[in-house]
Amino acid sequence: MAVHTLDALGLKCPQPTLKITAMSVKLQPGDVLEVLADCPTFEKDVRAWCGRFRKVLLWIRQEGGAKRCRIQF
């Protein structure tokens, strides 16, 4: 299992989830993607993305004005 990171700070909807989708083709089953984003709708968007693509949202938390999450592939 590898942990990859994606900095989506400054990107607005739908760019953070589009970046996640683009990066997902490089990930293997069991890999984890950690994403940092400050888009106001990021939490709702990433939850919907995980449901649509059947990925596991391990956690999401507030970090200052941004949110950080981990998605397992």
Beta strands, then each sheet from edge to edge (+ up, - down):
strand 1: 3-8
strand 2: 32-37
strand 3: 56-63
strand 4: 66-72
sheet 1: 1+ 2+ 4- 3+
end
